[in-house]
Amino acid sequence: MRAAALYSAAGSLLLTALTAGPAQAGPAAPGAAETRGTAVAAERAAAAGIDFGGCPEAEGLPHTVRCGTVTVPLDYADPDGEQLRLTVSRVRATHKDPDNGGHEVPGQGALLYNPGGPGGSGLYFPLVGMVPEWKRIAAAYDLVGYAPRGVAPSAPLSCQDPGDFFKGPRPAPTRPSDAYKRERAAEAEAYARGCADRAGRALRHYHSLNNARDLEVVRAALGERRLTFVGASYGTYLGALYAELFPSRVRRMVFDSVVNPDPEQVWYRNNLEQSEAFEDRWTDFKEWMAEHDAVYGLGDTAREVQNSYEEASTRLAAEPAGGTVGPAQLQGAFLRAGYYDDYWPHRAEALSAYLRGNPRPLVDQAGTRTAERAVGAENSNAVYTAVECNDAPWPTDFEVWDRDNTRLARRAPFETWDNVWTNLPCAYWRAPRQRPLDVRTGPGELPPTLVLAAERDAATPYDGALELRRRLSGSVLVTERDAGTHGIAGGANACVNGHLEAYLLEGRLPARDTSCAPRPEPRPTGAAAPTS
């Protein structure tokens, strides 16, 4: 199985022991002070509730979505100290059976969602109730999203001027020179310094353990005795920590596209495995484009498609498309197609059109950089960086990163170095690190939970689902075979959705791990004609 092979391949890397940690180390396990502080904050939130009204105008949510705030401590060891306000969104259950309009569906309370990241906002989640695949769930549950700590508008975190965030056309070398490595390492160090300077001592409190404690406070504020939760991507790690910290507070929990929770994997090794998995997913995409060579003209083998991609990258290095799209922007656009195969026809069309003389589709997909987008992207990246850097030890010597990723890039060049540059600020991080929890529940400690995973998911490789399944007693894994879309709950696979509905609506799980046939591959669209 590919997931097993991936694990073995990653294990063969020169994974130097992470002994050169920061000067200050966080606690080995959540302390008594934080436990008491969480209980105090949850009690206060339960008494206060949430005063739902209009949503922040900047979020652009329709009036059918109502918003409010929940107060949480910045530091759970000091629940009377500085406070943060988390914005929460909600759409009430419809109580209308979509299959039988005359039948009233009894309510089951709130369903809380985290979309991942870290750094993603769930404020838009309640709108999924309008999607046919979610209507039965929306009939029974209040759909609730929230912006986690640091994510706008919940006390937004920032590490640099948003105007400087989108660095316009850049190279994307798969074999970077020593000089280029030094340049990017200096940027990473400056970014880490910016995070420390802008956030000050508060920076240390943006981590996954506090995110899990915040989830407990939001549960209490909603008036829910126990939590019903769906977490996607990073949201699965958040959910796993919650399950470890507050097992008696769990009602139902869905883990969709699973981060490997093994403490030895969080986060440096997880990112190595992710880079390897993206190479396989990039191959899947190239093979799909080759199958549709009659439409796109990029080559009828994966190797020929790779040549077309490299030709485009070379041209963009010489003359960026629209003045904004260079090799790095091209790679970023095609990386997003590694998450969601719905993007495949659009990206293939853009690449084909560019090579035929029409850069407009590629500029539209890879080069749009508005000031508004820059603010949101900078905020999301700041939270991502703070949480991952704070969560666990990272190598602090660039030679370790260089050695491990140079070896990995020989067989997985597509995403390896881009992933390094994204996470390298953690090598220079100035806040103390946490020690990841060893998530593990025994029989009867946690209600049965549902784990969902696509077998060829690159963002969260399949081994993560297998590992979480082993660690949570009573959990059941549903696999979408031979598929790679990231986030499969409530998507295009009716079999997966059937298991999701059975669990959330009836508490019913398969008797054992099971699988679903893959969703249909995307259909090609016509390539754009060249400009005259």
C-alpha positions as CSV (number, residue, x, y, z in Angstrom):
1,M,0.0,0.0,0.0
2,R,1.3,3.4,-0.9
3,A,0.7,4.9,2.6
4,A,2.9,2.2,4.1
5,A,5.6,2.7,1.5
6,L,5.5,6.5,2.2
7,Y,6.0,5.9,5.9
8,S,9.0,3.7,5.2
9,A,10.5,6.2,2.7
10,A,10.2,9.0,5.2
11,G,11.7,6.9,7.9
12,S,14.8,6.4,5.8
13,L,15.6,10.2,5.8
14,L,18.5,11.6,7.8
15,L,16.1,12.7,10.6
16,T,18.6,14.1,12.9
17,A,17.4,14.0,16.5
18,L,15.7,17.2,17.5
19,T,17.9,17.8,20.5
20,A,19.0,21.4,19.7
21,G,15.7,22.8,20.9
22,P,15.0,26.3,22.2
23,A,16.4,27.6,25.4
24,Q,13.1,27.3,27.1
25,A,10.9,24.2,26.9
26,G,7.2,24.0,27.6
27,P,5.6,21.5,30.0
28,A,5.7,17.8,29.2
29,A,2.0,17.6,29.7
30,P,-0.9,20.1,30.3
31,G,-0.4,21.4,33.8
32,A,-2.8,21.7,36.7
33,A,-3.0,25.5,36.4
34,E,-4.2,25.2,32.8
35,T,-6.7,22.6,33.7
36,R,-8.1,24.7,36.5
37,G,-8.1,27.8,34.2
38,T,-10.0,25.9,31.5
39,A,-12.7,24.9,34.0
40,V,-13.0,28.5,35.2
41,A,-13.3,29.9,31.7
42,A,-15.8,27.2,30.7
43,E,-18.0,28.0,33.8
44,R,-18.0,31.7,33.0
45,A,-18.8,31.0,29.3
46,A,-21.7,28.7,30.2
47,A,-23.1,31.5,32.5
48,A,-22.6,34.2,29.9
49,G,-23.8,32.2,26.8
50,I,-23.4,33.9,23.4
51,D,-25.4,36.9,22.4
52,F,-25.9,36.2,18.7
53,G,-26.5,39.1,16.3
54,G,-25.1,40.5,13.1
55,C,-21.8,39.3,11.8
56,P,-18.7,41.5,11.3
57,E,-19.2,43.4,8.1
58,A,-15.7,42.5,6.8
59,E,-16.7,38.8,6.8
60,G,-19.4,39.4,4.1
61,L,-21.7,36.8,5.6
62,P,-25.5,36.9,4.7
63,H,-27.9,38.0,7.4
64,T,-29.1,34.4,7.8
65,V,-25.8,33.7,9.6
66,R,-25.7,35.2,13.1
67,C,-22.5,35.9,15.0
68,G,-21.4,36.4,18.6
69,T,-18.3,36.3,20.7
70,V,-16.9,34.0,23.4
71,T,-14.3,35.2,25.9
72,V,-11.3,33.0,26.5
73,P,-8.1,33.6,28.5
74,L,-4.9,34.3,26.5
75,D,-3.1,32.2,29.1
76,Y,-5.2,29.4,30.7
77,A,-2.8,29.3,33.7
78,D,-4.0,32.9,34.4
79,P,-7.8,32.8,33.7
80,D,-8.2,36.3,35.2
81,G,-5.5,37.8,33.0
82,E,-5.7,39.1,29.5
83,Q,-8.7,37.9,27.6
84,L,-9.4,37.2,23.9
85,R,-12.7,37.4,22.1
86,L,-13.4,34.5,19.6
87,T,-16.0,35.2,17.0
88,V,-18.6,32.4,16.5
89,S,-21.1,32.0,13.7
90,R,-24.3,30.0,13.7
91,V,-27.3,29.0,11.5
92,R,-30.1,27.3,13.5
93,A,-31.2,23.8,12.5
94,T,-34.0,23.9,9.9
95,H,-35.9,21.0,11.4
96,K,-37.2,20.3,7.9
97,D,-36.6,16.9,6.3
98,P,-35.3,17.6,2.8
99,D,-36.8,14.3,1.7
100,N,-40.1,14.9,3.3
101,G,-41.0,18.6,3.8
102,G,-43.9,17.8,6.0
103,H,-41.8,15.9,8.5
104,E,-40.3,17.9,11.4
105,V,-36.7,16.7,12.3
106,P,-35.9,16.8,16.0
107,G,-32.9,18.9,16.9
108,Q,-29.6,17.4,18.2
109,G,-27.9,20.6,19.4
110,A,-24.9,22.3,17.9
111,L,-22.4,20.8,15.4
112,L,-19.1,22.7,15.7
113,Y,-16.6,22.7,12.8
114,N,-12.9,23.5,12.4
115,P,-11.6,23.7,8.8
116,G,-8.0,23.2,9.5
117,G,-4.9,25.3,8.8
118,P,-3.9,26.1,11.4
119,G,-5.0,29.5,10.5
120,G,-8.3,28.7,8.7
121,S,-11.6,30.4,9.7
122,G,-14.7,28.4,10.2
123,L,-17.1,31.4,10.1
124,Y,-18.4,30.4,6.7
125,F,-19.2,26.8,7.7
126,P,-22.9,27.4,8.6
127,L,-23.5,28.2,4.9
128,V,-23.0,24.5,4.0
129,G,-26.5,23.9,5.1
130,M,-27.6,25.2,1.7
131,V,-25.6,22.5,-0.1
132,P,-27.7,19.3,-0.9
133,E,-25.1,17.0,0.7
134,W,-25.5,18.8,4.0
135,K,-29.2,19.4,4.2
136,R,-30.1,16.4,6.3
137,I,-27.5,17.3,8.8
138,A,-28.5,20.9,8.8
139,A,-32.1,19.8,9.6
140,A,-31.0,18.3,12.8
141,Y,-28.1,20.5,13.9
142,D,-27.3,24.1,14.5
143,L,-24.3,24.6,12.3
144,V,-21.6,26.5,14.2
145,G,-18.3,27.8,13.0
146,Y,-15.7,30.0,14.6
147,A,-12.5,31.9,14.0
148,P,-9.8,30.4,16.3
149,R,-7.6,32.6,18.4
150,G,-5.4,34.8,16.2
151,V,-7.6,34.3,13.1
152,A,-9.4,37.5,12.1
153,P,-11.6,38.8,13.6
154,S,-10.7,36.8,16.8
155,A,-7.8,39.0,18.1
156,P,-5.9,38.7,14.7
157,L,-2.2,37.8,14.8
158,S,0.2,39.4,12.4
159,C,3.9,38.8,11.7
160,Q,4.6,41.4,8.9
161,D,3.1,44.2,7.0
162,P,0.4,42.6,4.7
163,G,1.6,44.8,1.9
164,D,4.9,42.9,1.9
165,F,3.4,39.4,2.2
166,F,2.9,38.6,-1.5
167,K,6.3,38.6,-3.0
168,G,5.8,39.0,-6.7
169,P,7.3,36.8,-9.2
170,R,9.8,34.5,-7.6
171,P,11.8,31.5,-8.7
172,A,11.0,28.0,-7.5
173,P,14.2,26.0,-7.8
174,T,14.0,22.3,-7.1
175,R,17.8,22.3,-6.6
176,P,18.4,25.6,-4.9
177,S,21.9,27.0,-4.8
178,D,23.7,27.7,-1.5
179,A,23.2,31.4,-2.1
180,Y,19.4,31.0,-2.6
181,K,19.2,28.9,0.6
182,R,21.0,31.6,2.5
183,E,18.6,34.2,1.1
184,R,15.5,32.2,2.2
185,A,17.0,31.3,5.6
186,A,17.5,35.0,6.2
187,E,13.9,35.7,5.2
188,A,12.7,33.0,7.6
189,E,14.7,34.4,10.4
190,A,13.4,37.9,9.8
191,Y,9.8,36.6,9.6
192,A,10.2,34.8,13.0
193,R,11.6,38.0,14.4
194,G,8.6,39.9,13.1
195,C,6.2,37.5,14.8
196,A,8.0,38.0,18.1
197,D,8.2,41.7,17.8
198,R,4.6,42.2,16.8
199,A,3.0,39.7,19.3
200,G,5.4,40.1,22.2
201,R,5.0,37.7,25.1
202,A,1.5,36.8,23.9
203,L,3.0,34.8,21.0
204,R,3.8,31.7,23.2
205,H,0.0,31.2,23.8
206,Y,-0.9,30.5,20.2
207,H,-0.7,26.8,20.1
208,S,-2.8,23.7,19.6
209,L,-3.3,22.9,23.3
210,N,-4.8,26.3,23.9
211,N,-6.9,25.8,20.7
212,A,-8.3,22.7,22.2
213,R,-9.1,24.5,25.5
214,D,-10.8,27.2,23.5
215,L,-13.0,24.6,21.9
216,E,-14.1,23.4,25.4
217,V,-15.0,27.0,26.3
218,V,-17.0,27.5,23.1
219,R,-18.8,24.2,23.8
220,A,-19.8,25.5,27.3
221,A,-20.8,28.9,25.9
222,L,-23.1,27.2,23.4
223,G,-24.8,25.4,26.3
224,E,-23.9,22.0,25.0
225,R,-23.4,19.3,27.7
226,R,-21.2,17.4,25.3
227,L,-19.4,18.3,22.0
228,T,-20.4,17.2,18.5
229,F,-17.5,18.2,16.3
230,V,-16.2,17.8,12.7
231,G,-12.6,18.7,12.2
232,A,-10.9,18.7,8.8
233,S,-7.1,18.5,8.2
234,Y,-5.5,20.3,11.1
235,G,-8.9,20.3,12.7
236,T,-8.4,16.5,13.2
237,Y,-5.4,17.2,15.3
238,L,-7.3,19.8,17.3
239,G,-10.1,17.2,17.8
240,A,-7.6,14.5,18.8
241,L,-6.2,16.8,21.5
242,Y,-9.7,17.7,22.7
243,A,-10.5,14.0,22.9
244,E,-7.4,13.4,25.0
245,L,-8.0,16.4,27.3
246,F,-11.8,16.2,27.6
247,P,-12.9,12.7,26.7
248,S,-16.0,12.9,28.9
249,R,-17.2,16.0,27.0
250,V,-17.3,14.2,23.6
251,R,-20.6,13.3,22.1
252,R,-19.7,12.6,18.5
253,M,-16.6,13.4,16.6
254,V,-15.6,13.2,12.9
255,F,-12.0,13.4,11.8
256,D,-11.8,14.2,8.1
257,S,-8.4,14.0,6.4
258,V,-6.2,13.2,9.3
259,V,-3.0,14.7,10.6
260,N,-0.7,12.1,12.0
261,P,-0.9,12.7,15.8
262,D,2.2,10.7,16.7
263,P,4.2,13.1,18.9
264,E,7.4,12.1,17.0
265,Q,5.7,13.3,13.8
266,V,4.5,16.7,15.0
267,W,5.3,18.8,12.9
268,Y,8.7,18.5,11.2
269,R,8.4,14.9,10.2
270,N,4.7,15.3,9.2
271,N,5.9,18.0,6.7
272,L,8.5,15.7,5.2
273,E,5.9,13.0,4.6
274,Q,3.6,15.6,3.1
275,S,6.2,16.7,0.6
276,E,6.7,13.1,-0.4
277,A,2.9,12.5,-0.8
278,F,2.5,15.6,-3.0
279,E,5.0,14.1,-5.4
280,D,2.7,11.2,-5.9
281,R,-0.3,13.4,-6.2
282,W,1.5,15.6,-8.8
283,T,2.1,12.4,-10.7
284,D,-1.6,11.5,-10.6
285,F,-2.4,15.0,-12.0
286,K,0.2,14.6,-14.8
287,E,-1.1,11.2,-15.8
288,W,-4.7,12.7,-15.9
289,M,-3.4,15.5,-18.2
290,A,-1.7,13.0,-20.4
291,E,-4.9,11.0,-20.7
292,H,-6.5,14.1,-22.0
293,D,-3.7,15.2,-24.4
294,A,-6.3,15.6,-27.1
295,V,-7.8,18.4,-25.1
296,Y,-4.8,20.1,-23.6
297,G,-1.9,19.2,-25.9
298,L,0.6,19.0,-23.0
299,G,1.9,15.5,-23.9
300,D,0.5,12.0,-23.8
301,T,2.8,10.7,-21.0
302,A,3.5,12.1,-17.5
303,R,7.1,12.8,-18.6
304,E,5.9,14.9,-21.5
305,V,3.5,16.8,-19.3
306,Q,6.4,17.4,-16.9
307,N,8.4,18.8,-19.8
308,S,5.5,21.1,-20.7
309,Y,5.3,22.3,-17.1
310,E,9.1,22.9,-17.0
311,E,8.9,24.8,-20.3
312,A,6.3,27.1,-18.8
313,S,8.4,27.6,-15.6
314,T,11.4,28.5,-17.7
315,R,9.5,31.0,-19.8
316,L,8.0,32.6,-16.6
317,A,11.4,32.9,-15.1
318,A,12.5,35.0,-18.1
319,E,9.3,37.0,-18.4
320,P,6.6,36.7,-15.6
321,A,3.1,36.5,-16.9
322,G,1.1,39.7,-16.3
323,G,4.1,40.9,-14.4
324,T,3.0,38.8,-11.4
325,V,3.3,35.1,-12.2
326,G,6.7,33.6,-11.9
327,P,7.8,30.0,-11.4
328,A,6.8,30.1,-7.7
329,Q,3.3,31.3,-8.5
330,L,3.0,28.6,-11.1
331,Q,4.1,26.0,-8.6
332,G,1.7,27.3,-5.9
333,A,-1.3,27.2,-8.3
334,F,-0.5,23.6,-9.2
335,L,0.1,22.7,-5.6
336,R,-3.5,23.7,-4.8
337,A,-4.6,21.2,-7.5
338,G,-2.9,18.6,-5.4
339,Y,-5.4,19.3,-2.7
340,Y,-8.5,19.3,-4.8
341,D,-8.8,17.5,-8.1
342,D,-11.8,19.7,-9.0
343,Y,-9.0,22.2,-9.9
344,W,-7.4,19.9,-12.4
345,P,-9.3,21.0,-15.6
346,H,-8.8,24.7,-14.8
347,R,-5.1,24.3,-14.1
348,A,-4.5,22.2,-17.2
349,E,-6.5,24.6,-19.3
350,A,-4.4,27.5,-17.9
351,L,-1.1,25.8,-18.6
352,S,-2.1,24.8,-22.1
353,A,-3.4,28.3,-22.9
354,Y,-0.1,29.9,-21.6
355,L,2.0,27.6,-23.8
356,R,-0.1,28.5,-26.8
357,G,0.3,32.2,-26.2
358,N,-2.6,33.2,-24.0
359,P,-1.4,34.0,-20.4
360,R,-4.7,35.3,-19.1
361,P,-6.1,32.1,-17.6
362,L,-2.8,31.5,-15.7
363,V,-2.7,35.1,-14.5
364,D,-6.3,34.9,-13.3
365,Q,-5.6,31.7,-11.4
366,A,-2.1,32.3,-10.0
367,G,-1.5,36.0,-10.1
368,T,-4.4,37.8,-8.5
369,R,-3.1,39.6,-5.4
370,T,-5.4,42.2,-4.0
371,A,-4.7,44.2,-0.9
372,E,-7.7,42.6,0.8
373,R,-6.4,39.1,0.0
374,A,-3.0,40.1,1.3
375,V,-4.4,41.0,4.7
376,G,-6.3,37.7,5.1
377,A,-3.4,35.6,3.7
378,E,-0.8,37.3,6.0
379,N,-3.0,36.7,9.0
380,S,-3.6,33.1,8.1
381,N,0.1,32.5,7.6
382,A,1.0,34.2,10.9
383,V,-1.4,31.9,12.8
384,Y,-0.2,28.8,10.9
385,T,3.4,29.6,11.7
386,A,2.8,30.5,15.3
387,V,0.8,27.4,16.1
388,E,3.1,24.9,14.3
389,C,6.3,26.5,15.7
390,N,4.9,26.7,19.2
391,D,3.5,23.2,19.2
392,A,6.7,21.1,19.2
393,P,10.5,21.1,18.9
394,W,11.9,21.8,15.5
395,P,15.5,21.5,14.3
396,T,17.3,24.8,15.0
397,D,20.2,24.2,12.7
398,F,19.6,24.8,9.0
399,E,22.1,22.1,8.1
400,V,19.5,19.5,9.4
401,W,16.8,20.9,7.2
402,D,19.2,21.1,4.2
403,R,20.4,17.5,4.6
404,D,17.0,16.0,5.1
405,N,15.3,17.9,2.3
406,T,18.1,17.7,-0.2
407,R,17.8,13.9,0.1
408,L,14.0,14.0,-0.1
409,A,14.0,16.4,-3.1
410,R,15.9,13.9,-5.2
411,R,12.7,11.8,-5.4
412,A,10.1,14.4,-4.5
413,P,11.1,17.7,-6.1
414,F,7.7,19.2,-6.7
415,E,6.9,20.5,-3.2
416,T,9.9,19.7,-1.0
417,W,11.7,23.1,-1.0
418,D,8.5,25.1,-1.0
419,N,7.5,23.3,2.1
420,V,10.9,24.1,3.7
421,W,10.5,27.8,3.0
422,T,7.0,27.8,4.5
423,N,8.0,26.2,7.8
424,L,11.6,27.4,8.1
425,P,10.7,30.3,10.5
426,C,10.3,27.5,13.1
427,A,14.1,27.1,13.1
428,Y,14.5,30.6,14.4
429,W,11.5,30.8,16.7
430,R,11.8,32.9,19.8
431,A,8.9,31.5,21.9
432,P,9.1,28.4,24.1
433,R,7.8,25.2,22.5
434,Q,5.2,22.8,23.8
435,R,5.7,19.1,23.9
436,P,3.0,17.3,21.8
437,L,0.5,15.2,23.8
438,D,0.6,11.4,23.3
439,V,-3.1,11.1,22.2
440,R,-4.3,7.6,23.2
441,T,-7.7,6.5,24.6
442,G,-8.5,3.0,26.0
443,P,-11.8,1.1,25.6
444,G,-14.7,3.0,27.0
445,E,-12.8,6.2,27.6
446,L,-14.3,7.9,24.5
447,P,-17.5,7.5,22.6
448,P,-17.1,5.8,19.2
449,T,-15.7,8.3,16.6
450,L,-15.6,8.4,12.8
451,V,-12.4,8.7,10.8
452,L,-12.5,9.7,7.1
453,A,-9.6,9.6,4.7
454,A,-8.8,9.5,1.0
455,E,-6.2,7.0,0.3
456,R,-4.0,9.3,-1.9
457,D,-4.5,12.5,0.0
458,A,-1.2,14.4,-0.1
459,A,-1.9,17.2,2.4
460,T,-2.6,14.7,5.2
461,P,-1.1,11.4,4.0
462,Y,-3.1,8.2,4.7
463,D,-0.8,7.0,7.4
464,G,-2.2,9.7,9.7
465,A,-5.6,8.2,9.5
466,L,-4.3,4.7,10.3
467,E,-2.3,6.1,13.2
468,L,-5.3,8.0,14.7
469,R,-7.5,4.9,14.2
470,R,-5.0,2.9,16.3
471,R,-4.9,5.5,19.0
472,L,-8.6,6.1,19.5
473,S,-10.2,3.0,20.9
474,G,-13.7,2.4,19.3
475,S,-13.0,4.6,16.2
476,V,-13.9,3.4,12.7
477,L,-12.0,4.3,9.6
478,V,-13.9,4.9,6.3
479,T,-11.5,5.1,3.3
480,E,-12.1,6.6,-0.1
481,R,-10.0,4.2,-2.2
482,D,-7.7,5.5,-5.0
483,A,-8.8,9.1,-4.4
484,G,-6.8,12.1,-3.3
485,T,-9.1,15.0,-2.6
486,H,-8.3,16.6,0.7
487,G,-11.5,16.9,2.9
488,I,-14.1,14.3,1.8
489,A,-17.0,14.9,4.3
490,G,-20.1,16.2,2.6
491,G,-18.4,16.1,-0.8
492,A,-19.0,14.3,-4.0
493,N,-18.9,10.7,-2.7
494,A,-22.3,9.5,-1.8
495,C,-20.9,6.4,0.0
496,V,-18.7,8.6,2.3
497,N,-21.7,10.9,2.9
498,G,-23.9,8.0,3.9
499,H,-21.5,7.0,6.6
500,L,-21.2,10.6,7.8
501,E,-25.0,11.0,8.0
502,A,-25.5,7.7,9.7
503,Y,-23.0,8.6,12.4
504,L,-24.0,12.2,13.0
505,L,-27.8,11.7,12.8
506,E,-28.1,8.2,14.4
507,G,-24.8,7.6,16.1
508,R,-24.3,4.5,13.9
509,L,-20.9,3.4,12.6
510,P,-19.9,0.4,10.4
511,A,-19.0,-2.7,12.4
512,R,-15.5,-2.5,11.2
513,D,-13.2,-0.3,9.0
514,T,-14.6,-0.1,5.5
515,S,-14.0,1.7,2.2
516,C,-15.9,3.5,-0.6
517,A,-15.2,3.4,-4.3
518,P,-13.5,6.7,-5.5
519,R,-15.5,9.6,-6.8
520,P,-15.4,10.0,-10.6
521,E,-12.3,11.7,-12.0
522,P,-12.9,15.3,-13.1
523,R,-14.0,15.8,-16.7
524,P,-11.7,17.9,-18.9
525,T,-12.7,21.3,-20.2
526,G,-11.6,22.8,-23.5
527,A,-8.2,24.6,-23.6
528,A,-8.3,28.3,-24.3
529,A,-7.3,29.5,-27.7
530,P,-4.1,31.5,-28.3
531,T,-4.3,35.3,-28.4
532,S,-4.1,36.8,-31.8
